[in-house]
Amino acid sequence: MKVAFCGTPEFALPSLDMLIARGFDICVFTQPDRPKARSKRAVPPPVKIRAAAHGLPVYQFEKIRSPEGVAALSGFAPDLMVTAAFGQILSRQNLEIPKLGCINVHGSLLPKYRGASPVQSAVINGEHTTGITTMLTDVGLDTGDILLSREVSIDPEETAGELYARLASVGAEVLSDTIDALLAGSLTRTPQDHSAATKCGLITRERARIDFGASTRSIHNLVRGMNPAPVAWAAVCGEVIKVFRTAPRPDAVLERAKSAPGTVLAADHRAGLLVATGDGVIELLEIQTAGSKRMSAKAFFNGRRLQGDRFDEC
């Protein structure tokens, strides 16, 4: 069977590896190489690197909907199209080319979390479960009929990056089961309940800014959801501090009785970095400032103090 695979980041790699292992005739479509933030050097996406290692043909169009993209896809004449974190919207022309349609591997239990950031959004919102859904792609944004799904629990301390890696592997398994059912003629389609749909947009740096007036739990979830990128952050005395890990500190609530949210209650190598929140205290466990390495707050504040200062105030 000829499969046109469309994917870009690490999330797509297990699905691509599975298709390769099953011996399908594969052509890969992925995003163009993009400049890396600091070096400005164009870096190929992970899917391109993996495809090249296996000698697969690779196309990189800014828009697969373009005449050139449609022509390349049509020229390959796939039996099936598979998308996994591709990052582009397919046109009706694209979708009419594969004989068996297009299957999308999505990192949530649709119709929840349609859009660009389903994994991060589930963590940020404090969800206890999420999952993988394969769906038959249509021209809408994650609105196609559901094919198969599998629920996955979220650990209370799990970061978005850790969950992302687990879901990528589960996605490959669910995709394989979906293809098996498709080839056996037993695959069923279930229309989504659009009234129950929720959407999630792109994650921006501004959205990663910590509001210490929020609850301790919501701040903790934000930090988890923004790890490994773009990383939660806050400013104190004109200095931006990236925050990688936190811990709610209910034992320290009495310390903030008269402290406004954002007040630094402790910042030294013994107590660590404790900050007042809207309803309690949170400890910033792992941080980084400009020009420094990522490290524990206790190590960072060895010989340095911030106690009494307030985040976003100086």
Phi and psi in degrees as GROMACS dihedral restraints (atoms count N, CA, C in turn):
[ dihedral_restraints ]
;  ai    aj    ak    al  type     phi  dphi    fc
    3     4     5     6     1   -92.1    20    10
    4     5     6     7     1   125.9    20    10
    6     7     8     9     1  -123.6    20    10
    7     8     9    10     1   124.9    20    10
    9    10    11    12     1   -92.0    20    10
   10    11    12    13     1   116.0    20    10
   12    13    14    15     1  -103.9    20    10
   13    14    15    16     1   126.9    20    10
   15    16    17    18     1  -119.4    20    10
   16    17    18    19     1   112.9    20    10
   18    19    20    21     1  -162.0    20    10
   19    20    21    22     1   164.2    20    10
   21    22    23    24     1  -133.1    20    10
   22    23    24    25     1   -59.5    20    10
   24    25    26    27     1   -89.9    20    10
   25    26    27    28     1  -170.9    20    10
   27    28    29    30     1   -59.2    20    10
   28    29    30    31     1   -31.2    20    10
   30    31    32    33     1   -55.0    20    10
   31    32    33    34     1   -32.3    20    10
   33    34    35    36     1   -81.4    20    10
   34    35    36    37     1   -15.1    20    10
   36    37    38    39     1   -63.8    20    10
   37    38    39    40     1   -46.6    20    10
   39    40    41    42     1   -58.9    20    10
   40    41    42    43     1   -36.5    20    10
   42    43    44    45     1   -67.0    20    10
   43    44    45    46     1   -41.6    20    10
   45    46    47    48     1   -65.1    20    10
   46    47    48    49     1   -42.8    20    10
   48    49    50    51     1   -59.9    20    10
   49    50    51    52     1   -40.5    20    10
   51    52    53    54     1   -62.8    20    10
   52    53    54    55     1   -43.6    20    10
   54    55    56    57     1   -64.3    20    10
   55    56    57    58     1   -39.0    20    10
   57    58    59    60     1   -64.7    20    10
   58    59    60    61     1   -45.5    20    10
   60    61    62    63     1   -62.4    20    10
   61    62    63    64     1   -30.3    20    10
   63    64    65    66     1   -82.9    20    10
   64    65    66    67     1    -3.3    20    10
   66    67    68    69     1    81.3    20    10
   67    68    69    70     1    20.0    20    10
   69    70    71    72     1   -72.8    20    10
   70    71    72    73     1   156.0    20    10
   72    73    74    75     1   -83.5    20    10
   73    74    75    76     1   109.7    20    10
   75    76    77    78     1  -116.0    20    10
   76    77    78    79     1   138.1    20    10
   78    79    80    81     1  -123.0    20    10
   79    80    81    82     1   134.3    20    10
   81    82    83    84     1  -108.4    20    10
   82    83    84    85     1   136.0    20    10
   84    85    86    87     1  -120.3    20    10
   85    86    87    88     1   129.3    20    10
   87    88    89    90     1  -145.5    20    10
   88    89    90    91     1   173.7    20    10
   90    91    92    93     1   -72.2    20    10
   91    92    93    94     1   156.6    20    10
   93    94    95    96     1   -62.7    20    10
   94    95    96    97     1   159.5    20    10
   96    97    98    99     1   -59.8    20    10
   97    98    99   100     1   141.2    20    10
   99   100   101   102     1  -121.6    20    10
  100   101   102   103     1   148.2    20    10
  102   103   104   105     1   -64.9    20    10
  103   104   105   106     1   136.6    20    10
  105   106   107   108     1   -77.1    20    10
  106   107   108   109     1   144.6    20    10
  108   109   110   111     1   -49.8    20    10
  109   110   111   112     1   -52.1    20    10
  111   112   113   114     1   -86.7    20    10
  112   113   114   115     1   -48.1    20    10
  114   115   116   117     1   -79.3    20    10
  115   116   117   118     1   -21.3    20    10
  117   118   119   120     1    66.2    20    10
  118   119   120   121     1     7.4    20    10
  120   121   122   123     1   -80.0    20    10
  121   122   123   124     1   135.7    20    10
  123   124   125   126     1   -66.3    20    10
  124   125   126   127     1   128.0    20    10
  126   127   128   129     1  -117.8    20    10
  127   128   129   130     1   131.3    20    10
  129   130   131   132     1   -72.5    20    10
  130   131   132   133     1   147.8    20    10
  132   133   134   135     1   -68.9    20    10
  133   134   135   136     1   155.9    20    10
  135   136   137   138     1   -53.8    20    10
  136   137   138   139     1   -37.8    20    10
  138   139   140   141     1   -64.6    20    10
  139   140   141   142     1   -38.0    20    10
  141   142   143   144     1   -63.9    20    10
  142   143   144   145     1   -42.7    20    10
  144   145   146   147     1   -61.9    20    10
  145   146   147   148     1   -44.5    20    10
  147   148   149   150     1   -67.0    20    10
  148   149   150   151     1   -41.7    20    10
  150   151   152   153     1   -63.3    20    10
  151   152   153   154     1   -42.7    20    10
  153   154   155   156     1   -63.4    20    10
  154   155   156   157     1   -35.8    20    10
  156   157   158   159     1   -64.3    20    10
  157   158   159   160     1   -24.1    20    10
  159   160   161   162     1  -104.0    20    10
  160   161   162   163     1     6.8    20    10
  162   163   164   165     1    70.1    20    10
  163   164   165   166     1    27.1    20    10
  165   166   167   168     1   -86.6    20    10
  166   167   168   169     1   145.7    20    10
  168   169   170   171     1   -67.0    20    10
  169   170   171   172     1   139.4    20    10
  171   172   173   174     1  -129.7    20    10
  172   173   174   175     1   132.7    20    10
  174   175   176   177     1  -117.4    20    10
  175   176   177   178     1   139.8    20    10
  177   178   179   180     1  -130.2    20    10
  178   179   180   181     1    95.9    20    10
  180   181   182   183     1  -107.1    20    10
  181   182   183   184     1   142.0    20    10
  183   184   185   186     1   -59.1    20    10
  184   185   186   187     1   -36.3    20    10
  186   187   188   189     1  -141.0    20    10
  187   188   189   190     1   117.9    20    10
  189   190   191   192     1   -68.5    20    10
  190   191   192   193     1   -14.2    20    10
  192   193   194   195     1   -75.7    20    10
  193   194   195   196     1   -12.6    20    10
  195   196   197   198     1   -64.8    20    10
  196   197   198   199     1   160.3    20    10
  198   199   200   201     1   -55.0    20    10
  199   200   201   202     1   -37.5    20    10
  201   202   203   204     1   -66.7    20    10
  202   203   204   205     1   -40.2    20    10
  204   205   206   207     1   -66.0    20    10
  205   206   207   208     1   -44.8    20    10
  207   208   209   210     1   -61.6    20    10
  208   209   210   211     1   -40.6    20    10
  210   211   212   213     1   -65.9    20    10
  211   212   213   214     1   -41.5    20    10
  213   214   215   216     1   -65.5    20    10
  214   215   216   217     1   -42.9    20    10
  216   217   218   219     1   -65.8    20    10
  217   218   219   220     1   -42.8    20    10
  219   220   221   222     1   -64.5    20    10
  220   221   222   223     1   -37.3    20    10
  222   223   224   225     1   -65.3    20    10
  223   224   225   226     1   -33.1    20    10
  225   226   227   228     1   -74.2    20    10
  226   227   228   229     1   -27.3    20    10
  228   229   230   231     1    53.1    20    10
  229   230   231   232     1    61.6    20    10
  231   232   233   234     1   -71.9    20    10
  232   233   234   235     1   149.8    20    10
  234   235   236   237     1   -77.7    20    10
  235   236   237   238     1   -36.5    20    10
  237   238   239   240     1  -139.2    20    10
  238   239   240   241     1   146.9    20    10
  240   241   242   243     1  -117.1    20    10
  241   242   243   244     1   137.5    20    10
  243   244   245   246     1  -127.2    20    10
  244   245   246   247     1   132.7    20    10
  246   247   248   249     1  -122.4    20    10
  247   248   249   250     1   141.3    20    10
  249   250   251   252     1  -148.7    20    10
  250   251   252   253     1   105.7    20    10
  252   253   254   255     1    51.0    20    10
  253   254   255   256     1    48.2    20    10
  255   256   257   258     1   -72.3    20    10
  256   257   258   259     1   -42.3    20    10
  258   259   260   261     1    89.6    20    10
  259   260   261   262     1    12.5    20    10
  261   262   263   264     1  -135.7    20    10
  262   263   264   265     1   152.8    20    10
  264   265   266   267     1   -90.1    20    10
  265   266   267   268     1   131.2    20    10
  267   268   269   270     1   -86.5    20    10
  268   269   270   271     1   146.0    20    10
  270   271   272   273     1   -91.1    20    10
  271   272   273   274     1   167.5    20    10
  273   274   275   276     1   -60.4    20    10
  274   275   276   277     1   -36.3    20    10
  276   277   278   279     1   -60.1    20    10
  277   278   279   280     1   -43.7    20    10
  279   280   281   282     1   -58.5    20    10
  280   281   282   283     1   -47.2    20    10
  282   283   284   285     1   -71.8    20    10
  283   284   285   286     1   -21.5    20    10
  285   286   287   288     1   -82.3    20    10
  286   287   288   289     1    -9.3    20    10
  288   289   290   291     1   -77.6    20    10
  289   290   291   292     1   -51.2    20    10
  291   292   293   294     1   -68.3    20    10
  292   293   294   295     1   132.7    20    10
  294   295   296   297     1   -62.3    20    10
  295   296   297   298     1   -36.4    20    10
  297   298   299   300     1  -100.2    20    10
  298   299   300   301     1     7.3    20    10
  300   301   302   303     1    91.4    20    10
  301   302   303   304     1  -167.3    20    10
  303   304   305   306     1  -126.9    20    10
  304   305   306   307     1   125.8    20    10
  306   307   308   309     1  -104.0    20    10
  307   308   309   310     1   129.2    20    10
  309   310   311   312     1  -108.0    20    10
  310   311   312   313     1   137.7    20    10
  312   313   314   315     1  -100.8    20    10
  313   314   315   316     1   112.9    20    10
  315   316   317   318     1  -116.5    20    10
  316   317   318   319     1   139.2    20    10
  318   319   320   321     1   -86.8    20    10
  319   320   321   322     1    46.4    20    10
  321   322   323   324     1  -160.5    20    10
  322   323   324   325     1   172.8    20    10
  324   325   326   327     1   -92.8    20    10
  325   326   327   328     1    91.5    20    10
  327   328   329   330     1   -59.7    20    10
  328   329   330   331     1   145.7    20    10
  330   331   332   333     1   -88.3    20    10
  331   332   333   334     1     9.1    20    10
  333   334   335   336     1   -73.9    20    10
  334   335   336   337     1   141.9    20    10
  336   337   338   339     1    58.0    20    10
  337   338   339   340     1    55.5    20    10
  339   340   341   342     1   -73.2    20    10
  340   341   342   343     1   142.0    20    10
  342   343   344   345     1   123.6    20    10
  343   344   345   346     1  -159.1    20    10
  345   346   347   348     1   -87.0    20    10
  346   347   348   349     1   -16.5    20    10
  348   349   350   351     1  -134.6    20    10
  349   350   351   352     1    52.7    20    10
  351   352   353   354     1   -65.1    20    10
  352   353   354   355     1   -36.6    20    10
  354   355   356   357     1   -70.8    20    10
  355   356   357   358     1   -51.4    20    10
  357   358   359   360     1   -61.7    20    10
  358   359   360   361     1   -41.8    20    10
  360   361   362   363     1   -64.2    20    10
  361   362   363   364     1   -37.4    20    10
  363   364   365   366     1   -63.2    20    10
  364   365   366   367     1   -40.5    20    10
  366   367   368   369     1   -69.9    20    10
  367   368   369   370     1   -46.8    20    10
  369   370   371   372     1   -59.0    20    10
  370   371   372   373     1   -36.8    20    10
  372   373   374   375     1   -84.7    20    10
  373   374   375   376     1     2.8    20    10
  375   376   377   378     1    72.5    20    10
  376   377   378   379     1    27.4    20    10
  378   379   380   381     1   -65.3    20    10
  379   380   381   382     1   147.9    20    10
  381   382   383   384     1   -94.6    20    10
  382   383   384   385     1   -21.9    20    10
  384   385   386   387     1  -138.9    20    10
  385   386   387   388     1   155.2    20    10
  387   388   389   390     1  -149.3    20    10
  388   389   390   391     1  -147.7    20    10
  390   391   392   393     1   166.8    20    10
  391   392   393   394     1  -166.1    20    10
  393   394   395   396     1  -121.7    20    10
  394   395   396   397     1   138.1    20    10
  396   397   398   399     1  -127.0    20    10
  397   398   399   400     1   131.9    20    10
  399   400   401   402     1   -99.6    20    10
  400   401   402   403     1   137.1    20    10
  402   403   404   405     1  -137.3    20    10
  403   404   405   406     1   158.4    20    10
  405   406   407   408     1   -86.0    20    10
  406   407   408   409     1   111.9    20    10
  408   409   410   411     1   -65.9    20    10
  409   410   411   412     1   136.4    20    10
  411   412   413   414     1  -122.4    20    10
  412   413   414   415     1  -168.1    20    10
  414   415   416   417     1   -80.1    20    10
  415   416   417   418     1    -5.4    20    10
  417   418   419   420     1   -83.1    20    10
  418   419   420   421     1   179.3    20    10
  420   421   422   423     1   -92.8    20    10
  421   422   423   424     1    97.7    20    10
  423   424   425   426     1    58.5    20    10
  424   425   426   427     1    38.7    20    10
  426   427   428   429     1  -107.0    20    10
  427   428   429   430     1    -0.9    20    10
  429   430   431   432     1   -70.6    20    10
  430   431   432   433     1   169.4    20    10
  432   433   434   435     1   -63.3    20    10
  433   434   435   436     1   140.1    20    10
  435   436   437   438     1   -76.9    20    10
  436   437   438   439     1   136.2    20    10
  438   439   440   441     1  -103.0    20    10
  439   440   441   442     1   -65.7    20    10
  441   442   443   444     1  -135.1    20    10
  442   443   444   445     1   158.0    20    10
  444   445   446   447     1  -149.0    20    10
  445   446   447   448     1   156.6    20    10
  447   448   449   450     1  -143.5    20    10
  448   449   450   451     1   128.2    20    10
  450   451   452   453     1   -80.6    20    10
  451   452   453   454     1   143.7    20    10
  453   454   455   456     1  -133.3    20    10
  454   455   456   457     1   131.7    20    10
  456   457   458   459     1   -79.0    20    10
  457   458   459   460     1   153.0    20    10
  459   460   461   462     1  -112.5    20    10
  460   461   462   463     1   123.4    20    10
  462   463   464   465     1   -68.9    20    10
  463   464   465   466     1   140.7    20    10
  465   466   467   468     1   -58.6    20    10
  466   467   468   469     1   -23.2    20    10
  468   469   470   471     1  -107.0    20    10
  469   470   471   472     1     2.8    20    10
  471   472   473   474     1   -70.6    20    10
  472   473   474   475     1   137.1    20    10
  474   475   476   477     1   -86.2    20    10
  475   476   477   478     1   165.2    20    10
  477   478   479   480     1   -61.5    20    10
  478   479   480   481     1   -37.1    20    10
  480   481   482   483     1   -64.1    20    10
  481   482   483   484     1   -40.6    20    10
  483   484   485   486     1   -67.6    20    10
  484   485   486   487     1   -43.5    20    10
  486   487   488   489     1   -66.0    20    10
  487   488   489   490     1   -39.8    20    10
  489   490   491   492     1   -55.3    20    10
  490   491   492   493     1   -45.3    20    10
  492   493   494   495     1   -66.3    20    10
  493   494   495   496     1   -40.2    20    10
  495   496   497   498     1   -66.6    20    10
  496   497   498   499     1   -43.0    20    10
  498   499   500   501     1   -66.7    20    10
  499   500   501   502     1   -33.0    20    10
  501   502   503   504     1   -60.3    20    10
  502   503   504   505     1   -42.2    20    10
  504   505   506   507     1   -68.8    20    10
  505   506   507   508     1   -42.3    20    10
  507   508   509   510     1   -63.6    20    10
  508   509   510   511     1   -36.8    20    10
  510   511   512   513     1   -58.9    20    10
  511   512   513   514     1   -41.3    20    10
  513   514   515   516     1   -64.0    20    10
  514   515   516   517     1   -39.5    20    10
  516   517   518   519     1   -66.4    20    10
  517   518   519   520     1   -44.6    20    10
  519   520   521   522     1   -66.8    20    10
  520   521   522   523     1   -37.5    20    10
  522   523   524   525     1   -62.7    20    10
  523   524   525   526     1   -43.5    20    10
  525   526   527   528     1   -61.0    20    10
  526   527   528   529     1   -43.8    20    10
  528   529   530   531     1   -63.3    20    10
  529   530   531   532     1   -37.1    20    10
  531   532   533   534     1   -65.0    20    10
  532   533   534   535     1   -43.3    20    10
  534   535   536   537     1   -65.9    20    10
  535   536   537   538     1   -39.8    20    10
  537   538   539   540     1   -58.5    20    10
  538   539   540   541     1   -46.1    20    10
  540   541   542   543     1   -66.2    20    10
  541   542   543   544     1   -36.9    20    10
  543   544   545   546     1   -61.9    20    10
  544   545   546   547     1   -48.0    20    10
  546   547   548   549     1   -68.6    20    10
  547   548   549   550     1   -29.0    20    10
  549   550   551   552     1   -82.9    20    10
  550   551   552   553     1    -8.8    20    10
  552   553   554   555     1    77.8    20    10
  553   554   555   556     1    17.6    20    10
  555   556   557   558     1  -110.3    20    10
  556   557   558   559     1     7.0    20    10
  558   559   560   561     1   -74.5    20    10
  559   560   561   562     1   129.7    20    10
  561   562   563   564     1  -109.4    20    10
  562   563   564   565     1   156.1    20    10
  564   565   566   567     1  -117.5    20    10
  565   566   567   568     1   132.3    20    10
  567   568   569   570     1  -121.9    20    10
  568   569   570   571     1   114.6    20    10
  570   571   572   573     1   -59.7    20    10
  571   572   573   574     1   142.7    20    10
  573   574   575   576     1   -73.6    20    10
  574   575   576   577     1   149.7    20    10
  576   577   578   579     1   -85.0    20    10
  577   578   579   580     1    95.5    20    10
  579   580   581   582     1   -64.3    20    10
  580   581   582   583     1   -24.6    20    10
  582   583   584   585     1   -70.0    20    10
  583   584   585   586     1   -18.5    20    10
  585   586   587   588     1   -98.9    20    10
  586   587   588   589     1     5.5    20    10
  588   589   590   591     1   -73.0    20    10
  589   590   591   592     1   143.9    20    10
  591   592   593   594     1  -126.6    20    10
  592   593   594   595     1   152.8    20    10
  594   595   596   597     1  -119.8    20    10
  595   596   597   598     1   153.4    20    10
  597   598   599   600     1  -139.7    20    10
  598   599   600   601     1   129.9    20    10
  600   601   602   603     1   -94.7    20    10
  601   602   603   604     1  -169.5    20    10
  603   604   605   606     1   -66.3    20    10
  604   605   606   607     1   145.2    20    10
  606   607   608   609     1   -85.5    20    10
  607   608   609   610     1   123.7    20    10
  609   610   611   612     1  -109.8    20    10
  610   611   612   613     1   163.0    20    10
  612   613   614   615     1   -63.1    20    10
  613   614   615   616     1   -38.5    20    10
  615   616   617   618     1   -64.5    20    10
  616   617   618   619     1   -35.6    20    10
  618   619   620   621     1   -67.5    20    10
  619   620   621   622     1   -21.2    20    10
  621   622   623   624     1   -83.7    20    10
  622   623   624   625     1    -2.8    20    10
  624   625   626   627     1   -72.9    20    10
  625   626   627   628     1   133.0    20    10
  627   628   629   630     1   -80.9    20    10
  628   629   630   631     1   129.7    20    10
  630   631   632   633     1  -104.3    20    10
  631   632   633   634     1   104.7    20    10
  633   634   635   636     1   -72.0    20    10
  634   635   636   637     1    -5.9    20    10
  636   637   638   639     1   -78.2    20    10
  637   638   639   640     1   -11.0    20    10
  639   640   641   642     1   -78.0    20    10
  640   641   642   643     1   174.7    20    10
  642   643   644   645     1   -71.3    20    10
  643   644   645   646     1   155.9    20    10
  645   646   647   648     1   -57.7    20    10
  646   647   648   649     1   -45.0    20    10
  648   649   650   651     1   -64.1    20    10
  649   650   651   652     1   -41.1    20    10
  651   652   653   654     1   -68.3    20    10
  652   653   654   655     1   -34.1    20    10
  654   655   656   657     1   -66.3    20    10
  655   656   657   658     1   -44.3    20    10
  657   658   659   660     1   -58.8    20    10
  658   659   660   661     1   -43.3    20    10
  660   661   662   663     1   -67.7    20    10
  661   662   663   664     1   -36.5    20    10
  663   664   665   666     1   -61.3    20    10
  664   665   666   667     1   -46.1    20    10
  666   667   668   669     1   -61.4    20    10
  667   668   669   670     1   -43.6    20    10
  669   670   671   672     1   -60.9    20    10
  670   671   672   673     1   -43.7    20    10
  672   673   674   675     1   -71.2    20    10
  673   674   675   676     1   -23.3    20    10
  675   676   677   678     1   -95.8    20    10
  676   677   678   679     1     4.0    20    10
  678   679   680   681     1  -102.7    20    10
  679   680   681   682     1   118.3    20    10
  681   682   683   684     1   -98.0    20    10
  682   683   684   685     1    -7.2    20    10
  684   685   686   687     1  -151.9    20    10
  685   686   687   688     1   144.7    20    10
  687   688   689   690     1   -82.4    20    10
  688   689   690   691     1     0.1    20    10
  690   691   692   693     1    82.6    20    10
  691   692   693   694     1   126.1    20    10
  693   694   695   696     1   -64.3    20    10
  694   695   696   697     1   150.7    20    10
  696   697   698   699     1  -151.8    20    10
  697   698   699   700     1   162.8    20    10
  699   700   701   702     1  -153.1    20    10
  700   701   702   703     1   162.9    20    10
  702   703   704   705     1  -117.8    20    10
  703   704   705   706     1   138.4    20    10
  705   706   707   708     1  -140.3    20    10
  706   707   708   709     1   126.4    20    10
  708   709   710   711     1    52.3    20    10
  709   710   711   712     1    40.4    20    10
  711   712   713   714     1    79.4    20    10
  712   713   714   715     1     1.5    20    10
  714   715   716   717     1  -109.7    20    10
  715   716   717   718     1   128.7    20    10
  717   718   719   720     1   -85.1    20    10
  718   719   720   721     1   129.6    20    10
  720   721   722   723     1  -117.3    20    10
  721   722   723   724     1   121.1    20    10
  723   724   725   726     1   -81.5    20    10
  724   725   726   727     1   140.7    20    10
  726   727   728   729     1  -122.0    20    10
  727   728   729   730     1   118.2    20    10
  729   730   731   732     1   -99.0    20    10
  730   731   732   733     1   -34.3    20    10
  732   733   734   735     1  -143.5    20    10
  733   734   735   736     1   145.1    20    10
  735   736   737   738     1  -138.2    20    10
  736   737   738   739     1   172.0    20    10
  738   739   740   741     1  -149.5    20    10
  739   740   741   742     1   127.9    20    10
  741   742   743   744     1   -61.2    20    10
  742   743   744   745     1   142.6    20    10
  744   745   746   747     1  -125.5    20    10
  745   746   747   748     1    72.9    20    10
  747   748   749   750     1   -61.2    20    10
  748   749   750   751     1   -24.6    20    10
  750   751   752   753     1   -69.1    20    10
  751   752   753   754     1   -15.5    20    10
  753   754   755   756     1  -105.9    20    10
  754   755   756   757     1    11.9    20    10
  756   757   758   759     1   -59.5    20    10
  757   758   759   760     1   -37.5    20    10
  759   760   761   762     1   -61.3    20    10
  760   761   762   763     1   -25.7    20    10
  762   763   764   765     1   -69.1    20    10
  763   764   765   766     1   -20.3    20    10
  765   766   767   768     1  -105.7    20    10
  766   767   768   769     1    10.7    20    10
  768   769   770   771     1   -49.9    20    10
  769   770   771   772     1   -38.9    20    10
  771   772   773   774     1  -114.9    20    10
  772   773   774   775     1    19.5    20    10
  774   775   776   777     1  -106.8    20    10
  775   776   777   778     1   135.2    20    10
  777   778   779   780     1   -71.6    20    10
  778   779   780   781     1   152.1    20    10
  780   781   782   783     1   -54.5    20    10
  781   782   783   784     1   137.0    20    10
  783   784   785   786     1    95.4    20    10
  784   785   786   787     1    -9.4    20    10
  786   787   788   789     1   -69.2    20    10
  787   788   789   790     1   131.7    20    10
  789   790   791   792     1   -79.5    20    10
  790   791   792   793     1   112.5    20    10
  792   793   794   795     1   -87.1    20    10
  793   794   795   796     1   -29.0    20    10
  795   796   797   798     1  -157.4    20    10
  796   797   798   799     1   143.8    20    10
  798   799   800   801     1  -157.0    20    10
  799   800   801   802     1    76.9    20    10
  801   802   803   804     1  -151.2    20    10
  802   803   804   805     1   175.6    20    10
  804   805   806   807     1   -74.3    20    10
  805   806   807   808     1    -9.8    20    10
  807   808   809   810     1   -94.7    20    10
  808   809   810   811     1   -54.4    20    10
  810   811   812   813     1   -84.1    20    10
  811   812   813   814     1   -20.3    20    10
  813   814   815   816     1    85.1    20    10
  814   815   816   817     1  -159.1    20    10
  816   817   818   819     1  -113.4    20    10
  817   818   819   820     1   104.6    20    10
  819   820   821   822     1  -108.9    20    10
  820   821   822   823     1   133.3    20    10
  822   823   824   825     1  -131.2    20    10
  823   824   825   826     1   138.0    20    10
  825   826   827   828     1   -72.7    20    10
  826   827   828   829     1   138.7    20    10
  828   829   830   831     1  -115.1    20    10
  829   830   831   832     1  -173.1    20    10
  831   832   833   834     1   -65.9    20    10
  832   833   834   835     1   -23.3    20    10
  834   835   836   837     1  -137.6    20    10
  835   836   837   838     1    12.7    20    10
  837   838   839   840     1   175.2    20    10
  838   839   840   841     1  -139.5    20    10
  840   841   842   843     1  -136.6    20    10
  841   842   843   844     1   140.0    20    10
  843   844   845   846     1  -125.4    20    10
  844   845   846   847     1   142.9    20    10
  846   847   848   849     1  -102.3    20    10
  847   848   849   850     1   128.0    20    10
  849   850   851   852     1   -88.3    20    10
  850   851   852   853     1   108.5    20    10
  852   853   854   855     1   -85.5    20    10
  853   854   855   856     1   -41.2    20    10
  855   856   857   858     1  -132.7    20    10
  856   857   858   859     1   123.8    20    10
  858   859   860   861     1  -137.6    20    10
  859   860   861   862     1   173.2    20    10
  861   862   863   864     1  -156.5    20    10
  862   863   864   865     1   137.0    20    10
  864   865   866   867     1  -116.0    20    10
  865   866   867   868     1   167.5    20    10
  867   868   869   870     1   -56.9    20    10
  868   869   870   871     1   129.9    20    10
  870   871   872   873     1    83.1    20    10
  871   872   873   874     1     0.5    20    10
  873   874   875   876     1  -116.7    20    10
  874   875   876   877     1   169.1    20    10
  876   877   878   879     1   -88.9    20    10
  877   878   879   880     1   160.1    20    10
  879   880   881   882     1   -68.3    20    10
  880   881   882   883     1   129.1    20    10
  882   883   884   885     1  -157.4    20    10
  883   884   885   886     1   170.9    20    10
  885   886   887   888     1   -68.1    20    10
  886   887   888   889     1   147.7    20    10
  888   889   890   891     1   -63.2    20    10
  889   890   891   892     1   -35.4    20    10
  891   892   893   894     1   -62.4    20    10
  892   893   894   895     1   -39.7    20    10
  894   895   896   897     1   -69.9    20    10
  895   896   897   898     1   -39.3    20    10
  897   898   899   900     1   -62.3    20    10
  898   899   900   901     1   -39.5    20    10
  900   901   902   903     1   -93.9    20    10
  901   902   903   904     1    21.8    20    10
  903   904   905   906     1   -72.4    20    10
  904   905   906   907     1   103.5    20    10
  906   907   908   909     1    91.1    20    10
  907   908   909   910     1     6.8    20    10
  909   910   911   912     1  -136.1    20    10
  910   911   912   913     1   143.0    20    10
  912   913   914   915     1  -132.8    20    10
  913   914   915   916     1   149.4    20    10
  915   916   917   918     1  -130.8    20    10
  916   917   918   919     1     0.7    20    10
  918   919   920   921     1   -52.7    20    10
  919   920   921   922     1   133.3    20    10
  921   922   923   924     1    97.5    20    10
  922   923   924   925     1   -20.9    20    10
  924   925   926   927     1   -75.9    20    10
  925   926   927   928     1   167.8    20    10
  927   928   929   930     1  -129.3    20    10
  928   929   930   931     1   139.4    20    10
  930   931   932   933     1   -67.2    20    10
  931   932   933   934     1   142.0    20    10
  933   934   935   936     1    64.7    20    10
  934   935   936   937     1    14.1    20    10
  936   937   938   939     1  -112.8    20    10
  937   938   939   940     1   -33.3    20    10
